[in-house]
Amino acid sequence: MTHLSAASVPLARGPQDQAVTLHFPDNLLLPLLLGEHDRNLVRIEQGLGVRVSCRGNRIAVAGEAARVGQAQAALKELYRRLQRGEGIAGPDVDAAMRLAQPEAPEGRLPLADLPAIRTRRGAVGPRTAGQATYMDLLGSAEMVFAVGPAGTGKTYLGVAQGVAMLQAGRVDRLVLSRPAVEAGERLGFLPGDMKEKVDPYLRPLYDALGDMLPAEQVARRIGTGEIEVAPLAFMRGRTLAHAFVILDEAQNTTPVQMKMFLTRIGEGTRMVITGDPTQIDLPPGQRSGLADALATLEGLEGIGVVRFDQSDVVRHPLVARIVAAYDRRDLVRRDGQERDGDETGRAGSRRARVAPGKDDGTAQ
């Protein structure tokens, strides 16, 4: 186990600075914790702005007190991963730092007790506070809405939970669906039979399945009907019982389509609806079924909603910066439109007050 071998020691740099030393007794795990050429420690130094050094089985961390505590918690969690037989890569280090943030939501589970989805290919754990909340809901709520930008794991974690429940025999089928809406392009008539026409729209769902199950098992389960990947239009008229059902890219549904899909739920079924309200590909003026459903259903018993933001993006650090940049631009545009509207309103009021007319008492 990990031991804190010394009390916090103040540094000379300032009253808020601190130093701690951690002892990691397993000589076989320590090199994996450090990473090749200490790259994991360097990642923590750069990510948290602390100073990290290793001597023997001891790792010293120094810097601002809050950041030192975050680094300490991250190192302990990474060591626990190694003790469980799990590997460590760069994204795992980033995840441990994010989940150790001191400003994390109050009441959140300790790092060691965070939920994990267990599949035959290993455990899938949360990498952000938002993902931890999502995974809690996936295990408890009958219907979950996951809303947020690309790269936050909405679809991936949903598929992981579905695969885990299918393998455990808790559901009979895994049903994955998407609306077949072109993302701003006009692809024209696609060649081939119906499957060949719709498969390009469903490719991301196949990719997520491929990360959870061997390709031959995916093909076999699709052949037996245990896994079904189909466009949203194929859901009409059905009742889905004892199934785990995922609707991806739900922002591209209409309100009518969304109501149709949600009312397919049958006995013993779990539903997950994922989408990004900032990437709607519907025709101009068409209301999104996802926004309509959230406005109508949020707060109902049995329905859980989790909203991700750029801090939950785990795909690539640049993705989080791109999302943040677009959010800032949209905020500036909204502020500008509000100011323009206020100015227009005030100008109209001034014109109404000074405009002469026969009925306003000012005509001569």
Phi, psi and omega per residue, in radians:
M1 nan 2.806 3.109
T2 -1.414 2.413 3.120
H3 -2.228 2.404 2.995
L4 -1.515 1.915 -2.946
S5 -1.557 -0.149 -3.140
A6 -2.567 2.607 3.069
A7 -1.221 2.838 3.117
S8 -1.055 2.319 -3.096
V9 -2.031 2.050 3.140
P10 -1.099 2.507 3.075
L11 -1.682 2.925 -3.125
A12 -1.365 -0.238 -3.019
R13 -1.168 -0.597 -3.088
G14 -3.126 2.836 -3.059
P15 -1.159 -0.367 -3.108
Q16 -1.602 -0.074 -3.110
D17 -1.468 2.750 -2.999
Q18 -2.698 2.767 3.036
A19 -2.448 2.413 3.063
V20 -2.320 2.730 3.079
T21 -2.194 2.246 -3.138
L22 -1.909 2.479 -3.140
H23 -1.956 2.163 3.129
F24 -2.057 1.828 -2.917
P25 -1.316 -0.381 -3.026
D26 -1.479 1.924 -3.113
N27 -1.179 -0.354 3.122
L28 -1.396 -0.565 -3.107
L29 -1.497 -0.468 -3.047
L30 -1.020 -0.793 3.112
P31 -1.051 -0.594 3.103
L32 -1.212 -0.612 3.099
L33 -1.157 -0.726 -3.117
L34 -1.225 -0.654 -3.057
G35 1.496 2.848 3.128
E36 -1.067 2.229 -3.087
H37 0.952 0.604 3.101
D38 1.042 0.519 -3.026
R39 -1.161 -0.513 3.107
N40 -1.195 -0.678 3.097
L41 -1.180 -0.679 3.105
V42 -1.101 -0.675 3.140
R43 -1.115 -0.693 3.114
I44 -1.192 -0.725 3.089
E45 -1.009 -0.857 -3.093
Q46 -1.227 -0.631 -3.093
G47 -1.285 -0.565 -3.044
L48 -1.972 -0.144 3.141
G49 1.228 0.607 3.093
V50 -2.006 2.988 3.072
R51 -1.896 2.182 -3.088
V52 -2.149 2.315 3.098
S53 -2.450 2.646 -3.102
C54 -2.175 2.333 3.029
R55 -2.435 2.026 -3.077
G56 1.119 -2.246 3.126
N57 -1.676 0.272 -3.070
R58 -2.029 2.380 3.057
I59 -2.055 2.150 3.132
A60 -1.763 2.385 3.119
V61 -2.199 2.267 -3.124
A62 -2.371 2.570 3.114
G63 2.625 -2.767 3.120
E64 -1.036 2.407 -2.985
A65 -0.945 -0.829 -3.105
A66 -1.108 -0.707 -3.139
R67 -1.215 -0.614 3.095
V68 -1.109 -0.750 3.099
G69 -1.077 -0.675 3.121
Q70 -1.148 -0.772 3.121
A71 -1.113 -0.700 3.124
Q72 -1.068 -0.831 3.128
A73 -1.112 -0.681 3.136
A74 -1.130 -0.771 3.136
L75 -1.092 -0.716 3.126
K76 -1.123 -0.716 3.136
E77 -1.157 -0.723 3.109
L78 -1.098 -0.669 3.111
Y79 -1.152 -0.689 3.088
R80 -1.099 -0.655 3.081
R81 -1.020 -0.784 3.139
L82 -1.129 -0.672 3.114
Q83 -1.130 -0.511 3.097
R84 -1.423 -0.020 3.141
G85 1.529 0.206 3.123
E86 -1.628 2.659 3.140
G87 -1.502 3.024 3.113
I88 -2.266 2.211 3.012
A89 -2.207 3.051 -3.106
G90 -0.916 -0.833 3.113
P91 -1.043 -0.546 3.104
D92 -1.180 -0.652 3.089
V93 -1.140 -0.786 3.106
D94 -1.051 -0.727 -3.121
A95 -1.121 -0.754 3.135
A96 -1.075 -0.659 3.110
M97 -1.176 -0.752 -3.135
R98 -1.098 -0.762 -3.079
L99 -1.271 -0.259 3.116
A100 -1.651 0.127 -3.103
Q101 -1.066 2.318 -3.108
P102 -1.163 -0.404 -3.125
E103 -1.560 0.281 3.117
A104 -1.065 2.699 -3.086
P105 -0.955 2.408 3.137
E106 -1.119 2.433 3.122
G107 1.565 -0.049 3.123
R108 -1.210 2.591 -3.129
L109 -1.093 2.609 3.014
P110 -1.037 2.761 -3.107
L111 -0.929 -0.730 -3.060
A112 -1.173 -0.361 -3.068
D113 -1.857 0.145 -3.138
L114 -1.130 2.603 -3.080
P115 -1.176 2.743 3.043
A116 -2.449 2.531 3.063
I117 -1.766 2.120 -3.033
R118 -1.787 2.058 3.074
T119 -2.034 3.025 3.140
R120 -1.088 -0.397 3.133
R121 -1.605 0.172 3.091
G122 2.026 3.097 -3.101
A123 -1.417 2.435 3.039
V124 -1.953 2.009 -3.084
G125 -1.930 2.866 3.131
P126 -1.257 2.588 3.107
R127 -2.025 -0.048 3.060
T128 -2.532 2.905 3.088
A129 -1.089 -0.675 3.115
G130 -1.089 -0.701 3.112
Q131 -1.161 -0.622 3.096
A132 -1.088 -0.753 3.091
T133 -1.094 -0.748 3.138
Y134 -1.056 -0.792 -3.103
M135 -1.182 -0.591 3.030
D136 -1.060 -0.788 -3.137
L137 -1.155 -0.680 3.129
L138 -1.034 -0.537 -3.130
G139 -1.519 -0.183 -3.012
S140 -2.189 -0.589 -3.033
A141 -1.616 2.592 3.109
E142 -1.318 -0.535 3.136
M143 -2.403 2.247 -3.087
V144 -2.214 2.248 2.993
F145 -1.765 2.180 3.088
A146 -2.045 2.018 -2.996
V147 -2.164 2.314 3.099
G148 2.819 -3.128 -3.036
P149 -1.263 2.973 3.114
A150 -1.098 2.599 3.036
G151 1.518 0.162 -3.120
T152 -1.687 0.016 3.071
G153 1.480 0.287 -3.105
K154 -1.010 -0.938 -3.102
T155 -1.283 -0.762 -3.062
Y156 -1.030 -0.858 -3.115
L157 -1.220 -0.597 3.069
G158 -1.098 -0.788 3.101
V159 -1.125 -0.698 3.120
A160 -1.045 -0.768 3.116
Q161 -1.128 -0.715 3.125
G162 -1.102 -0.771 3.117
V163 -1.099 -0.750 3.141
A164 -1.074 -0.744 3.141
M165 -1.217 -0.598 3.093
L166 -1.158 -0.789 -3.123
Q167 -1.175 -0.536 3.136
A168 -1.445 -0.060 3.138
G169 1.349 0.275 -3.137
R170 -1.435 -0.322 2.999
V171 -2.381 2.771 -3.126
D172 -1.598 -0.439 -3.056
R173 -2.476 2.671 2.976
L174 -2.040 2.060 -3.090
V175 -2.020 2.126 -3.122
L176 -2.038 2.296 -3.059
S177 -2.458 2.731 3.096
R178 -2.604 2.557 2.962
P179 -1.258 2.379 -3.120
A180 -1.498 1.329 -3.122
V181 -2.031 2.294 3.138
E182 -1.303 2.378 -3.065
A183 -1.448 1.165 3.072
G184 1.459 -0.132 3.135
E185 -1.802 2.942 3.018
R186 -2.111 1.794 -3.018
L187 -1.465 -0.209 -3.127
G188 1.278 -2.765 -3.130
F189 -1.482 2.142 3.117
L190 -1.529 2.495 -3.128
P191 -1.331 2.901 3.004
G192 1.724 -3.093 3.114
D193 -1.391 -3.048 -3.060
M194 -1.041 -0.756 -3.125
K195 -1.080 -0.757 -3.130
E196 -1.166 -0.491 3.134
K197 -1.301 -0.692 -3.028
V198 -1.617 -0.346 -3.092
D199 -0.990 -0.673 3.123
P200 -1.018 -0.569 3.113
Y201 -1.257 -0.439 -3.034
L202 -1.771 0.029 -3.057
R203 -0.941 -0.727 3.133
P204 -1.041 -0.556 3.112
L205 -1.236 -0.700 3.047
Y206 -1.081 -0.681 3.134
D207 -1.094 -0.748 3.120
A208 -1.125 -0.720 3.082
L209 -1.055 -0.704 -3.126
G210 -1.104 -0.428 3.087
D211 -1.366 -0.332 -3.075
M212 -1.755 -0.540 -3.036
L213 -2.323 2.614 3.010
P214 -1.035 2.593 -3.066
A215 -1.000 -0.713 -3.112
E216 -1.168 -0.555 3.117
Q217 -1.273 -0.657 3.070
V218 -1.039 -0.847 -3.125
A219 -1.080 -0.728 -3.124
R220 -1.140 -0.769 -3.111
R221 -1.210 -0.578 3.052
I222 -1.153 -0.690 3.138
G223 -1.127 -0.610 -3.135
T224 -1.507 -0.136 -3.130
G225 1.567 0.003 3.115
E226 -1.181 -0.532 3.053
I227 -2.120 2.282 3.113
E228 -2.241 2.237 3.074
V229 -2.092 2.019 -2.997
A230 -2.600 2.634 3.061
P231 -1.183 2.768 -3.056
L232 -0.993 -0.630 -3.094
A233 -1.026 -0.432 -3.106
F234 -1.357 -0.106 -3.110
M235 -1.464 -0.311 -3.028
R236 -1.071 2.370 3.065
G237 1.450 0.030 -3.073
R238 -1.815 2.762 2.922
T239 -2.115 2.099 -3.048
L240 -1.746 1.816 -3.122
A241 -1.870 2.555 3.088
H242 0.898 0.810 -3.094
A243 -2.329 2.783 2.971
F244 -1.922 2.026 -2.966
V245 -2.071 2.276 3.133
I246 -2.129 2.235 2.991
L247 -1.895 1.976 -3.115
D248 -1.709 2.726 -3.137
E249 0.951 0.753 -3.034
A250 -1.188 -0.278 3.096
Q251 -1.113 -0.297 -3.126
N252 -1.691 0.281 3.006
T253 -1.638 2.726 2.968
T254 -1.543 2.837 3.074
P255 -0.962 -0.660 3.131
V256 -1.147 -0.773 3.113
Q257 -1.099 -0.735 -3.123
M258 -1.101 -0.790 3.113
K259 -1.065 -0.721 3.107
M260 -1.029 -0.789 -3.089
F261 -1.165 -0.828 -3.062
L262 -1.096 -0.541 -3.119
T263 -1.463 0.113 3.036
R264 -1.409 -0.226 -3.011
I265 -1.105 2.319 -3.137
G266 -2.135 -2.968 -3.097
E267 -1.087 2.336 3.073
G268 1.245 0.303 -3.086
T269 -1.816 2.491 2.993
R270 -1.970 2.461 3.114
M271 -2.168 2.444 3.057
V272 -2.222 2.243 -3.136
I273 -2.111 2.086 -3.088
T274 -2.077 2.626 3.102
G275 -3.109 2.866 3.122
D276 -2.148 1.835 -3.079
P277 -1.093 -0.242 3.138
T278 -1.526 -0.059 -3.103
Q279 -2.199 1.015 -3.137
I280 -1.521 2.218 -3.115
D281 -1.886 0.285 3.102
L282 -1.297 2.819 3.099
P283 -1.055 2.617 3.130
P284 -0.946 2.377 3.133
G285 1.556 -0.178 -3.141
Q286 -1.524 2.125 -3.136
R287 -1.243 2.434 3.120
S288 -1.308 2.363 3.087
G289 -1.150 -0.479 3.116
L290 -1.177 -0.851 3.116
A291 -1.073 -0.706 -3.139
D292 -1.121 -0.721 -3.128
A293 -1.182 -0.733 3.135
L294 -1.103 -0.744 3.134
A295 -1.130 -0.506 -3.063
T296 -1.577 -0.655 -2.908
L297 -1.880 -0.327 -3.061
E298 -1.027 2.292 -3.116
G299 1.778 -0.234 3.109
L300 -1.220 2.533 3.109
E301 -1.078 2.368 3.137
G302 1.593 -0.124 -3.139
I303 -1.970 2.215 3.088
G304 -1.962 2.538 3.132
V305 -2.265 2.274 3.028
V306 -2.202 2.342 -3.137
R307 -2.012 2.116 3.112
F308 -1.631 2.754 2.990
D309 -2.358 -2.979 -3.035
Q310 -1.115 -0.381 3.112
S311 -1.220 -0.255 3.132
D312 -1.683 -0.011 -3.124
V313 -1.229 2.163 -3.115
V314 -2.092 0.003 -3.053
R315 -1.191 -0.884 -3.135
H316 -2.840 2.444 -3.120
P317 -0.923 -0.575 -3.125
L318 -1.179 -0.543 3.127
V319 -1.075 -0.752 3.129
A320 -1.076 -0.693 -3.138
R321 -1.208 -0.637 3.098
I322 -1.122 -0.804 3.135
V323 -1.062 -0.767 -3.136
A324 -1.099 -0.692 -3.136
A325 -1.119 -0.762 3.104
Y326 -1.135 -0.668 3.112
D327 -1.097 -0.737 3.118
R328 -1.110 -0.745 3.126
R329 -1.079 -0.765 -3.137
D330 -1.129 -0.638 3.116
L331 -1.135 -0.739 3.113
V332 -1.101 -0.730 3.131
R333 -1.100 -0.755 3.136
R334 -1.115 -0.740 3.116
D335 -1.080 -0.729 3.127
G336 -1.119 -0.711 3.125
Q337 -1.156 -0.660 3.113
E338 -1.151 -0.726 3.125
R339 -1.138 -0.733 3.116
D340 -1.081 -0.686 3.119
G341 -1.146 -0.701 3.115
D342 -1.128 -0.753 -3.138
E343 -1.112 -0.727 3.122
T344 -1.089 -0.733 3.125
G345 -1.116 -0.752 3.141
R346 -1.168 -0.701 3.127
A347 -1.092 -0.708 3.115
G348 -1.101 -0.660 3.130
S349 -1.164 -0.691 3.130
R350 -1.128 -0.734 3.140
R351 -1.109 -0.659 -3.137
A352 -1.156 -0.586 -3.105
R353 -1.305 -0.586 -3.025
V354 -1.750 -0.198 -3.069
A355 -1.231 2.201 3.126
P356 -1.329 2.739 3.126
G357 -2.955 2.803 -3.069
K358 -1.236 -0.395 -3.049
D359 -1.769 0.027 -3.074
D360 -1.791 0.107 3.065
G361 1.489 0.011 -3.075
T362 -1.833 -0.173 -3.112
A363 -1.242 2.491 -3.136
Q364 -1.845 nan nan
